[in-house]
Amino acid sequence: MSTLMAGSREEALAVFRRHWTYLSGPNAASSLWRKLTHDEKRTLGGSLAAALTRHRRLTSIWMHLHPRISEPRAVVELAVRLFSYPVDEADWLLREMGELPIDQEAAKAEAIARGDLVLVRRDRAVYWEGADLEVNWGNGKVLWEFLLLACEHTQHGEDINRLSIGDHAGDRVVAQRIYRLRQVSGLPQTLTDQFDPVGLGTQRFNCPASRIHIFDD
């Protein structure tokens, strides 16, 4: 195990600043561009010059490709990708900054232990306040997809309204789905009470974005 793993927060900040400095150099930008896929490059404008003009910083480019991550996490992930920064040290650094580790299983376990809201797409699992809610979604998936949609909107700093559901949804669709969500066996009031009306036909899911984590499996 690296000696940094037992380091102080001051050591973590020093390592973080060193990575930030490296990422500010032109070589880092060129190195990242070579590692991106064709589709990623196209998303960023087709050229490194266009990407830097639009996003200015390498971390902003990475966050555009991975919109749910914070800038500190972008710094660490880029250090792993570009500078072969060891994953165990990256996990130490992320934890020191209050972030989840890189490994998805470890990240899921830690998020659950923290009591955060964790959704797993594959089996429609929901974890809240450290517990597996064992939700009975029934045969349909409309309410699961609504909760997932509400969480994704919160992660992007957006409220949810009928247009979030679809062009032909009715004006009361969000309120109706929240009402139905509150009837779902296994979902506690502490979770469903996170919804608040903020405008005509518009609701906000008030769980902090930093406490929402969505995993594919």
RODONU-776314 format. One line per 5 residues: number of its first residue (from 1); their letters; for each residue y, x, z of C-alpha. Coordinates in nm, 2 decimals. Example, Ala and Ser with C-alpha at 12.3 -4.5 7.8 and 13.67 -1.06 7.14 Angstrom:
1> as> -0.45 1.23 0.78 ~ -0.11 1.37 0.71;
***
This chain:
1> mstlm> 0.00 0.00 0.00 ~ 0.34 0.13 -0.09 ~ 0.56 0.25 0.20 ~ 0.83 0.02 0.07 ~ 0.62 -0.27 0.16;
6> agsre> 0.71 -0.21 0.52 ~ 1.07 -0.14 0.45 ~ 1.38 -0.31 0.59 ~ 1.61 -0.55 0.42 ~ 1.85 -0.27 0.37;
11> ealav> 1.59 -0.08 0.17 ~ 1.52 -0.39 -0.03 ~ 1.89 -0.42 -0.12 ~ 1.90 -0.06 -0.22 ~ 1.60 -0.10 -0.45;
16> frrhw> 1.75 -0.42 -0.59 ~ 2.08 -0.25 -0.67 ~ 1.90 0.03 -0.85 ~ 1.71 -0.21 -1.07 ~ 2.04 -0.40 -1.14;
21> tylsg> 2.20 -0.07 -1.25 ~ 1.91 0.02 -1.48 ~ 1.92 -0.33 -1.64 ~ 2.29 -0.28 -1.72 ~ 2.22 0.01 -1.96;
26> pnaas> 2.17 -0.04 -2.34 ~ 1.82 0.11 -2.34 ~ 1.70 -0.18 -2.12 ~ 1.83 -0.44 -2.36 ~ 1.66 -0.27 -2.66;
31> slwrk> 1.34 -0.23 -2.46 ~ 1.33 -0.60 -2.37 ~ 1.41 -0.71 -2.73 ~ 1.11 -0.51 -2.86 ~ 0.88 -0.69 -2.61;
36> lthde> 0.99 -1.05 -2.70 ~ 0.79 -1.28 -2.93 ~ 0.93 -1.40 -3.26 ~ 0.99 -1.75 -3.11 ~ 1.17 -1.60 -2.81;
41> krtlg> 1.40 -1.40 -3.04 ~ 1.47 -1.70 -3.25 ~ 1.56 -1.90 -2.93 ~ 1.81 -1.63 -2.84 ~ 1.99 -1.63 -3.18;
46> gslaa> 1.76 -1.40 -3.39 ~ 1.91 -1.07 -3.30 ~ 1.98 -0.86 -2.99 ~ 2.35 -0.85 -3.07 ~ 2.36 -1.23 -3.09;
51> altrh> 2.17 -1.26 -2.76 ~ 2.41 -1.03 -2.58 ~ 2.72 -1.20 -2.73 ~ 2.60 -1.53 -2.61 ~ 2.45 -1.44 -2.27;
56> rrlts> 2.63 -1.10 -2.19 ~ 2.38 -0.98 -1.93 ~ 2.01 -0.91 -1.96 ~ 1.94 -1.12 -1.66 ~ 2.11 -1.42 -1.83;
61> iwmhl> 1.89 -1.37 -2.14 ~ 1.58 -1.37 -1.92 ~ 1.70 -1.68 -1.73 ~ 1.76 -1.86 -2.06 ~ 1.40 -1.79 -2.15;
66> hpris> 1.28 -1.89 -1.80 ~ 1.53 -2.15 -1.69 ~ 1.39 -2.23 -1.35 ~ 1.43 -1.88 -1.20 ~ 1.72 -1.73 -1.00;
71> eprav> 1.91 -1.42 -1.11 ~ 1.76 -1.21 -0.83 ~ 1.42 -1.31 -0.94 ~ 1.51 -1.23 -1.30 ~ 1.61 -0.87 -1.19;
76> velav> 1.27 -0.82 -1.03 ~ 1.07 -0.97 -1.31 ~ 1.25 -0.76 -1.57 ~ 1.19 -0.45 -1.36 ~ 0.82 -0.52 -1.37;
81> rlfsy> 0.83 -0.59 -1.74 ~ 1.05 -0.30 -1.85 ~ 1.01 -0.03 -1.59 ~ 0.65 -0.08 -1.48 ~ 0.77 -0.16 -1.13;
86> pvdea> 0.45 -0.21 -0.93 ~ 0.37 -0.58 -0.87 ~ 0.29 -0.53 -0.50 ~ 0.64 -0.38 -0.45 ~ 0.79 -0.65 -0.66;
91> dwllr> 0.63 -0.91 -0.44 ~ 0.77 -0.73 -0.13 ~ 1.12 -0.73 -0.28 ~ 1.10 -1.09 -0.38 ~ 0.99 -1.20 -0.03;
96> emgel> 1.28 -1.00 0.12 ~ 1.51 -1.21 -0.10 ~ 1.35 -1.54 -0.01 ~ 1.17 -1.57 -0.34 ~ 0.80 -1.64 -0.41;
101> pidqe> 0.56 -1.37 -0.52 ~ 0.48 -1.31 -0.89 ~ 0.11 -1.41 -0.87 ~ 0.09 -1.78 -0.92 ~ -0.18 -1.85 -0.67;
106> aakae> -0.01 -1.65 -0.40 ~ 0.32 -1.82 -0.49 ~ 0.17 -2.16 -0.47 ~ 0.01 -2.08 -0.13 ~ 0.33 -1.94 0.01;
111> aiarg> 0.54 -2.24 -0.12 ~ 0.30 -2.48 0.05 ~ 0.31 -2.28 0.37 ~ 0.69 -2.30 0.37 ~ 0.67 -2.67 0.36;
116> dlvlv> 0.84 -2.69 0.01 ~ 0.77 -2.96 -0.24 ~ 0.49 -2.83 -0.47 ~ 0.36 -3.02 -0.77 ~ 0.06 -2.91 -0.97;
121> rrdra> 0.04 -3.05 -1.32 ~ -0.33 -3.01 -1.39 ~ -0.46 -3.24 -1.11 ~ -0.13 -3.42 -1.03 ~ -0.14 -3.28 -0.68;
126> vyweg> 0.16 -3.30 -0.45 ~ 0.22 -3.09 -0.14 ~ 0.50 -3.16 0.10 ~ 0.59 -3.03 0.45 ~ 0.28 -2.81 0.44;
131> adlev> 0.03 -3.09 0.36 ~ -0.17 -3.19 0.06 ~ -0.06 -3.55 0.03 ~ -0.38 -3.66 -0.16 ~ -0.18 -3.91 -0.35;
136> nwgng> -0.36 -4.20 -0.52 ~ -0.19 -4.23 -0.86 ~ -0.43 -4.49 -0.98 ~ -0.53 -4.50 -1.35 ~ -0.18 -4.46 -1.49;
141> kvlwe> 0.04 -4.16 -1.49 ~ 0.39 -4.32 -1.53 ~ 0.49 -4.27 -1.16 ~ 0.35 -3.91 -1.15 ~ 0.55 -3.83 -1.46;
146> fllla> 0.86 -3.99 -1.31 ~ 0.83 -3.78 -0.99 ~ 0.78 -3.47 -1.21 ~ 1.08 -3.56 -1.42 ~ 1.30 -3.61 -1.12;
151> cehtq> 1.20 -3.27 -0.99 ~ 1.26 -3.10 -1.33 ~ 1.61 -3.27 -1.34 ~ 1.69 -3.14 -0.99 ~ 1.59 -2.79 -1.09;
156> hgedi> 1.84 -2.81 -1.38 ~ 2.11 -2.96 -1.16 ~ 2.09 -3.30 -1.33 ~ 2.07 -3.66 -1.21 ~ 1.82 -3.90 -1.36;
161> nrlsi> 1.91 -4.21 -1.55 ~ 1.76 -4.44 -1.81 ~ 1.82 -4.19 -2.09 ~ 1.60 -3.94 -1.90 ~ 1.31 -4.19 -1.94;
166> gdhag> 1.37 -4.27 -2.31 ~ 1.62 -4.42 -2.56 ~ 1.48 -4.77 -2.52 ~ 1.45 -4.78 -2.14 ~ 1.63 -5.06 -1.95;
171> drvva> 1.93 -5.01 -1.73 ~ 1.73 -5.06 -1.41 ~ 1.43 -4.85 -1.50 ~ 1.51 -4.57 -1.26 ~ 1.56 -4.80 -0.96;
176> qriyr> 1.24 -4.99 -1.05 ~ 1.03 -4.67 -1.07 ~ 1.17 -4.54 -0.74 ~ 1.07 -4.88 -0.59 ~ 0.72 -4.85 -0.73;
181> lrqvs> 0.70 -4.48 -0.62 ~ 0.77 -4.59 -0.26 ~ 0.46 -4.81 -0.28 ~ 0.23 -4.53 -0.39 ~ -0.04 -4.46 -0.13;
186> glpqt> 0.00 -4.11 0.02 ~ 0.37 -4.05 -0.06 ~ 0.56 -4.04 0.27 ~ 0.91 -4.19 0.33 ~ 1.05 -3.84 0.40;
191> ltdqf> 0.99 -3.76 0.03 ~ 1.07 -4.09 -0.14 ~ 1.39 -4.12 0.07 ~ 1.52 -3.81 -0.12 ~ 1.65 -4.04 -0.39;
196> dpvgl> 2.01 -4.17 -0.37 ~ 2.21 -4.38 -0.62 ~ 2.51 -4.18 -0.76 ~ 2.63 -4.42 -1.03 ~ 2.54 -4.71 -1.24;
201> gtqrf> 2.17 -4.68 -1.32 ~ 2.17 -4.32 -1.20 ~ 1.99 -4.16 -0.91 ~ 1.99 -3.81 -0.76 ~ 1.68 -3.65 -0.62;
206> ncpas> 1.82 -3.46 -0.32 ~ 1.54 -3.22 -0.24 ~ 1.70 -2.87 -0.28 ~ 1.61 -2.71 -0.61 ~ 1.51 -2.39 -0.43;
211> rihif> 1.24 -2.59 -0.25 ~ 1.08 -2.75 -0.56 ~ 0.80 -2.56 -0.73 ~ 0.60 -2.68 -1.03 ~ 0.28 -2.51 -1.12;
216> dd> 0.06 -2.58 -1.42 ~ -0.27 -2.53 -1.23;
***
